Amino acid sequence: MSNRSNRVLVPEAKEALNKFKMESSREVGVSLKEGYNGDLTSREAGSVGGQMVKKMIESYEKNL
C-alpha cells in the first residue's frame, strides 16, 4: 500500500489544481510540462509551491 501525501482528495478539483500550478509556474518563470516534471531542481519546484501558497493566503485574506 502506497502512502502518497500529494493525492487529490477531491477528484473534481484536479483540473483546477493543475491549472493553478501552471499559472503559478509561469509567474515565477519555471517551465512546467504536462505529466512528469522530475527534472526540475528543488529550487524551481519550491518556488512554484511557494507561489501557490502565497496566492492561496492572499485569496483567503481577501475573503475574510
C-alpha positions as CSV (number, residue, x, y, z in Angstrom):
1,M,0.0,0.0,0.0
2,S,1.4,3.4,-1.0
3,N,1.0,6.3,1.3
4,R,1.1,9.3,-1.1
5,S,0.6,12.6,0.6
6,N,0.1,14.5,-2.6
7,R,-3.0,12.8,-3.7
8,V,-6.1,14.9,-4.7
9,L,-8.8,14.4,-2.1
10,V,-11.5,15.9,-4.3
11,P,-11.0,14.4,-7.8
12,E,-13.2,17.1,-9.3
13,A,-10.6,19.7,-8.2
14,K,-7.7,18.0,-10.0
15,E,-8.1,20.1,-13.2
16,A,-8.3,23.3,-11.3
17,L,-5.2,22.4,-9.3
18,N,-3.2,21.7,-12.4
19,K,-4.3,25.0,-14.0
20,F,-3.3,26.8,-10.7
21,K,0.1,25.1,-10.7
22,M,0.8,26.0,-14.3
23,E,-0.3,29.6,-13.7
24,S,1.9,29.9,-10.7
25,S,4.9,28.4,-12.5
26,R,4.6,30.9,-15.3
27,E,4.6,33.7,-12.7
28,V,7.9,32.6,-11.2
29,G,9.5,31.7,-14.6
30,V,9.6,28.0,-14.3
31,S,8.7,25.9,-17.3
32,L,6.4,23.0,-16.4
33,K,5.2,20.4,-18.8
34,E,2.2,18.2,-18.6
35,G,3.0,15.0,-16.8
36,Y,6.3,14.2,-15.2
37,N,8.5,17.2,-14.1
38,G,11.1,15.3,-12.1
39,D,13.9,17.1,-13.9
40,L,13.2,20.3,-12.0
41,T,15.6,21.4,-9.4
42,S,14.5,21.6,-5.8
43,R,14.7,25.4,-6.0
44,E,12.4,25.5,-9.1
45,A,9.9,23.2,-7.6
46,G,10.0,25.0,-4.3
47,S,9.4,28.4,-6.0
48,V,6.3,27.0,-7.7
49,G,4.9,25.6,-4.5
50,G,5.8,28.8,-2.6
51,Q,4.0,30.9,-5.2
52,M,0.9,28.7,-4.9
53,V,0.9,29.0,-1.1
54,K,1.4,32.8,-1.4
55,K,-1.6,33.1,-3.7
56,M,-3.8,30.9,-1.5
57,I,-3.0,33.0,1.5
58,E,-3.7,36.2,-0.4
59,S,-7.1,34.8,-1.5
60,Y,-8.0,33.7,2.0
61,E,-7.1,37.1,3.5
62,K,-9.1,38.9,0.8
63,N,-12.2,36.9,1.6
64,L,-12.1,37.5,5.3
